[in-house]
Amino acid sequence: MALKLYGLAMSTNTTRAMVCLHEKEVDFELVPVNVFAKEHKQPPFLSKNPFGLIPVLEDGDLTLFESRAITAYVAEKFKEAGPDLIRHKDVKEAALVKMWTEVESHYYDPVVSPIIYEYFVAPFEGKEPNKSVIDTNVEKLKNVLDVYEAKLSNTKYLAGDFYSLADLSHIPETHYFMQTPCASMINDRPHVKAWWMDISSRLAFNKVVGGMTFGHI
């Protein structure tokens, strides 16, 4: 039975899960959830995720929410397929993957997501982008990207010279970020730019990038 992923193709968190599923060559069904119609806040969906957020993965009798938990599960369950995204055979490398995945969750996403929201979601909702919010998060992001530039000057990917969940987790939000006027923040850092060009060119992401537009609801 194919796995079911409840979400929205344009959603960064849904895309994160889809990229991982494609990397591991897993057969799955994307079940659309219309968040604009508040389907994710209705009882049928809340029975799957009581917090009312996408995505949700169903694998038989297992129901998972939170995209990073979903990717970790997929990478573990299907470890023999595709690239080893969590470094099963090396405990130190596995620890670095977890660390940099945490960095994405706690340092990168919290400053990139508000920028994406102001440039994409706010206009979609008929609101003007809040320049103060953008400027505040741009300043925070500078420090984060300086750390990334230093790290990527020594290794090809964040956790080492191997592609992992740590890199994969960055793909959806960075895709949108690179379409904002702030893209120079990555383009002006040569090692970060090379890393982005590498991870964004992977086949797994190319399979889902077409749905990452605010015309796909």
Solvent accessible surface area in square Angstrom, and as a share of the most:
residue,aa,sasa,rsa
1,M,211,0.94
2,A,38,0.30
3,L,11,0.05
4,K,77,0.33
5,L,0,0.00
6,Y,27,0.10
7,G,0,0.00
8,L,11,0.06
9,A,23,0.18
10,M,11,0.05
11,S,20,0.13
12,T,34,0.20
13,N,57,0.29
14,T,0,0.00
15,T,0,0.00
16,R,0,0.00
17,A,0,0.00
18,M,9,0.04
19,V,0,0.00
20,C,0,0.00
21,L,0,0.00
22,H,46,0.20
23,E,13,0.06
24,K,1,0.01
25,E,135,0.61
26,V,16,0.09
27,D,106,0.55
28,F,37,0.15
29,E,86,0.38
30,L,54,0.27
31,V,36,0.21
32,P,102,0.64
33,V,8,0.04
34,N,47,0.24
35,V,30,0.17
36,F,81,0.34
37,A,62,0.48
38,K,116,0.49
39,E,78,0.35
40,H,20,0.09
41,K,92,0.39
42,Q,84,0.38
43,P,98,0.62
44,P,98,0.61
45,F,10,0.04
46,L,59,0.30
47,S,94,0.61
48,K,50,0.21
49,N,2,0.01
50,P,92,0.58
51,F,141,0.59
52,G,0,0.00
53,L,96,0.48
54,I,24,0.12
55,P,2,0.01
56,V,0,0.00
57,L,1,0.01
58,E,36,0.16
59,D,23,0.12
60,G,61,0.59
61,D,148,0.77
62,L,63,0.32
63,T,57,0.33
64,L,39,0.20
65,F,59,0.24
66,E,93,0.42
67,S,3,0.02
68,R,57,0.21
69,A,46,0.36
70,I,0,0.00
71,T,2,0.01
72,A,46,0.35
73,Y,54,0.21
74,V,0,0.00
75,A,0,0.00
76,E,81,0.36
77,K,101,0.43
78,F,48,0.20
79,K,88,0.37
80,E,157,0.70
81,A,31,0.24
82,G,42,0.40
83,P,42,0.26
84,D,44,0.23
85,L,0,0.00
86,I,32,0.16
87,R,66,0.24
88,H,65,0.29
89,K,201,0.85
90,D,56,0.29
91,V,124,0.71
92,K,157,0.66
93,E,45,0.20
94,A,19,0.14
95,A,56,0.43
96,L,70,0.35
97,V,3,0.01
98,K,140,0.59
99,M,94,0.42
100,W,16,0.06
101,T,22,0.13
102,E,93,0.42
103,V,27,0.16
104,E,0,0.00
105,S,31,0.20
106,H,116,0.52
107,Y,134,0.51
108,Y,1,0.00
109,D,32,0.17
110,P,63,0.40
111,V,12,0.07
112,V,0,0.00
113,S,43,0.28
114,P,37,0.23
115,I,0,0.00
116,I,14,0.07
117,Y,81,0.31
118,E,16,0.07
119,Y,63,0.24
120,F,42,0.17
121,V,34,0.19
122,A,2,0.01
123,P,61,0.39
124,F,83,0.35
125,E,93,0.42
126,G,72,0.69
127,K,102,0.43
128,E,152,0.68
129,P,51,0.32
130,N,70,0.36
131,K,143,0.61
132,S,76,0.49
133,V,49,0.28
134,I,12,0.06
135,D,63,0.33
136,T,67,0.39
137,N,14,0.07
138,V,23,0.13
139,E,99,0.44
140,K,103,0.44
141,L,1,0.00
142,K,81,0.35
143,N,103,0.53
144,V,19,0.11
145,L,0,0.00
146,D,75,0.39
147,V,86,0.49
148,Y,1,0.00
149,E,33,0.15
150,A,61,0.47
151,K,51,0.21
152,L,10,0.05
153,S,57,0.37
154,N,124,0.63
155,T,31,0.18
156,K,119,0.50
157,Y,17,0.07
158,L,0,0.00
159,A,3,0.02
160,G,10,0.09
161,D,107,0.56
162,F,25,0.10
163,Y,16,0.06
164,S,0,0.00
165,L,8,0.04
166,A,0,0.00
167,D,0,0.00
168,L,0,0.00
169,S,1,0.00
170,H,0,0.00
171,I,0,0.00
172,P,0,0.00
173,E,2,0.01
174,T,0,0.00
175,H,32,0.14
176,Y,6,0.02
177,F,0,0.00
178,M,42,0.19
179,Q,100,0.45
180,T,10,0.06
181,P,103,0.65
182,C,14,0.08
183,A,14,0.11
184,S,56,0.36
185,M,20,0.09
186,I,1,0.00
187,N,63,0.32
188,D,107,0.56
189,R,40,0.14
190,P,90,0.57
191,H,76,0.34
192,V,0,0.00
193,K,82,0.35
194,A,62,0.48
195,W,5,0.02
196,W,15,0.05
197,M,117,0.52
198,D,38,0.20
199,I,0,0.00
200,S,23,0.15
201,S,75,0.48
202,R,62,0.23
203,L,126,0.63
204,A,7,0.06
205,F,6,0.03
206,N,78,0.40
207,K,116,0.49
208,V,11,0.06
209,V,45,0.26
210,G,58,0.56
211,G,14,0.13
212,M,9,0.04
213,T,51,0.30
214,F,43,0.18
215,G,66,0.64
216,H,94,0.42
217,I,100,0.51
